[in-house]
Amino acid sequence: MRLARVAQPLLQLLPPETAHRAAIEALKLAPPRPAKPCDPRLEVKALGLAFPNPLGLAAGFDKNAEVPNALLNLGFGFVEVGTLTPRPQAGNPRPRLFRLRPDGAVINRYGFNNDGYDAARERLARRRAGVVGVNVGANRDSPDRAADYALGVAVFAGLADYLAINVSSPNTPGLRDLQGRAALDDLVARVIEARAAAAQRRPVLLKIAPDLGQRELEDVVAVALQRGVEGLIVSNTTVLRPPSLRSRHRAEAGGLSGRPLFEPSTRMLARAHLASGGALTLIGAGGVEDGATALAKVEAGASLIQLYTSLSLEGLGVVNAALNGLAWAVEARGAASVSSLTGVRAREWAGASG
């Protein structure tokens, strides 16, 4: 952990994708010791799993499942690896990752660059204890994208604690069209069929875009409930560019994440909670950077939370800040657990303007 804190300022001097690769290599060479146990009131039972705390690392950092054990040692309650595709692919041309420091944001257009299912399967077979989700996608040139997702479920059902179906990346042409009701229903039916055929049944979650309209969101929720999906990850990056952005990189193509995504993703999270009647487990992602933003996700309806951009911009301090803030909120409200705060402000957040 100490080495990681020393390395963080140095990584910020490197181009962002180079820094990302260097961080992975550093975690391989000098994995941190396990973090101290969290306040037991932060333990969460969801998806049939026991999480030591609700804070996870979102997909995108450990794309190829190289360091899930090291990442769990940083204090995360769970880690999601990927997005993985059946065949390796290089992704989009560089540069494809941009820091928007004045905005607390990042734009990426990676395009599902990864080593493919087989390489990740071998690595995950060697992982230790801890909750690890696997985020699966489709190859850019796939003739049958739904088949790619079904294959991911079949390949990783025995290795993942949960499976995330990424139909919302803006960096693979046409991928977001899979969120339409008819296409999504077909895709999810095939995914659930693949799960039924697997030796081990794992929870399935859909990772959705923050740019869906209310009717589109209701369609996603309806398909999820009808087909037996356990939850949603709300949300992926946005293709919108709020006028408040100041960085010189603000016009770059790709998905925007970080602070500007916090409010729209939290509104959508609350609306998904209300639309599902609390029947779906929700993971809140988008703009989590401290205790206040982590708490807002829980109050809007999240059982679990994810971050990534703030870690890349600010370093490991955001992990403790988020967890300490949640523990303080539980204590201040006399709550039995952080789970008792889930959705308590959903209606307020759902009605927020913007």
Buried (B, 14 or more C-beta within 10 A) or exposed (E): BEEBEEBBEEBBEEEBBEBBEBBBEBBEEEBBEEBEEBBEBBBBEBBEBEBBBBBBBBBBBBBBBBBBBBBBBBBBBBBBBBBBBBBBBEBBEEEBBBBBEEBBBBBBBBBBBBBBBEBBBEBBEEBEEBBBBBBBBBBBEBEEBBBBBBBBBBBBBEBBBBBBBBBBBBBBEEBBEBBBBEBBBEBBBBBBEBBEEBEEEBBBBBBBBBBBEEEBBBBBBBBBBEBEBBBBBBBBBBBEEBEEBEBEBBEBEBBBBBBBBBBBBBBBBBBBBBBBEBEBBBBBBBBBBBBBBBBBBBBBBBBBBBBBBBBBBBBBBBBBBBBBBBBEBBEEEEBEBBBBBBBBBBBEBBEBEE
